Amino acid sequence: MTDLLTHVLVAFVAATVLSWVAGPVTKRHVPLAMVGAVLPDTAKAYLLLGSIRPSVLGVEVSWLALQTLGGSLALAGVVTLFVDRAERRPAAALLGLGVGLHVLLDYLVVRAGGYAPPYLYPFTWAQLPAGNVYLSSDIWPGALAVAVAGVVVIVDRHLSDQ
Amino acid sequence: MAGRPLVRILVAGLLLLSVAGMAVDYAASADERTVYPSEEHLEEHYERFHGQEVRVWLVVAEVGDGQFSGGGWQVRVDPVPASVDEGDSVQVVGTARPGTVIEARELFVTERTNKHYMYAVSAIAVLLTAAVTLRHWRPSVDRLALVPRREDP
């Protein structure tokens, strides 16, 4: 993962730009992409709970399943079910966009050994080569995301005023 | 389906059940399916991996001459990179040797202060997402759903 702020801002930027060009996507759908971008990091609950592979009722489970495409899309499906019916289709699309962008950015993280985790699980266990662009804790991706998001906010306001 | 919250709750329950199934399968299968064994597996069966390449994450407790240690691991690397300090997080790939020793082939250092930064901005991200979402949506108990606050311009 990059820091969660980068994930959320990248989703914000992509969804806002989409709202400029895609009719069914409006401003109110932008935060749904941000929510989608948060979902894979529900796996980080283990940082608070202590174990990455706890035993529940005698069965071992892995929090890491939640950071995969399959786990996150299933969670996005749950969120979609609790969005107003008329909004459910764009909600599903934007939640999926947020999840997809999060996974994409995770492939760019520096990994010792050169392999990213199997983020495409359960569709495949394949471990694609890591992009090795930034460490999860690097500050510059977040700074860049803040700058780009700032520009997008200004342009969005300008377009709204027209 | 909108007028049938029980159906939605049932479908949501099935989706959450699928997530639980993935969590169980991932825990059971990842060690055989991934390039490097999990740290839990490594700690339990370290002797099986002697001579093989392994990957661990550790927090540096002590830095010495040609080695550093943390999290029960001793990492040999000569020279120890100047960026490795106590409290830093390090991901290491190297060859497993007897005595929880790893001869490092490649390592990346995350400074302690950067890790604190990551946690802080990630918490901000959660708050920002919640704030922006509630600006455009409100929870409706009657409809058991998030509904738009108003029409967008």
Interface residues (C-beta under 8 A of the other chain):
Chain A: D3 L4 L5 H7 V8 L9 F12 T26 K27 R28 V30 P31 L32 M34 V35 A37 V38 D41 K44 I52 R53 V59 E60 V61 S62 W63 L64 A65 L66 T68 G70 G71 A74 L75 G77 V78 L81 F82 V83 D84 R85 E87 R88 V110 R111 A112 G113 Y115 P117 P118 Y121 P122 W125 Q127 L135 S136 S137 D138 I139 G142 S160
Chain B: M1 A2 R8 V11 A12 L15 L16 S18 V19 A20 M22 A23 V24 D25 Y26 A27 A28 S29 A30 R33 T34 V35 Y36 S38 E40 E53 R55 S89 Q91 V92 V93 E106 L107 F108 T110 E111 N114 K115 Y117 M118 V121 S122 I124 A125 V126 L128 T129 V132 T133 R135 H136 W137 S140 R143 L144 A145 L146 V147 P148 R149 D152 P153
